């Protein structure tokens, strides 16, 4: 079998992270099942099964993948203790509201993938995380991070906040911002 061709998943697992502003995951699952004829399971909060001992480890990983400057490529660094503490609080509060932090989407996806894999779920299933977090990917064409609405892979990530923030603004907006002019 070709390594790039995956079988059709037998189930769609839907996860949540943070306050999703009333998004109805069950209705989304029903819609997906109707369109794909693949059953779905609502797995709930992505952090619900994390052990107390693992919270610190996951918090450190999340703090490491924050994008400090969207104009600079991600560089691994030791996070500040305050960043780790923030992530621990966020992990433990299923209704956490975002504060505009941008994460490197690919590294974020890897952390979530590890959490799902630790639960013993089949990597052949389709896992989708609906999150209120902002994530982005590096764009080589203009050397900066761009916020994304979605990132596909295992798992696929869909940012509810990204629906509002991610759409690009006109070029003039960014030129004014770089020159220090007021922007609307």
Protein Blocks (a to p, Z undefined) as FASTA:
>chain_A
ZZkbccddfbdcdddedjeehpafklmmmmmmmmnopacddebjfklmpcfklmmmmmmm
mmmmpcfblkbccddddddfklmmmmmmmmmmmkbccehiacdfklmmmmmmmmmmmnop
afkbccddddfbdcddddfklopadddfbdcdddddddfklmmmmpccdfklmmmmmnop
acZZ
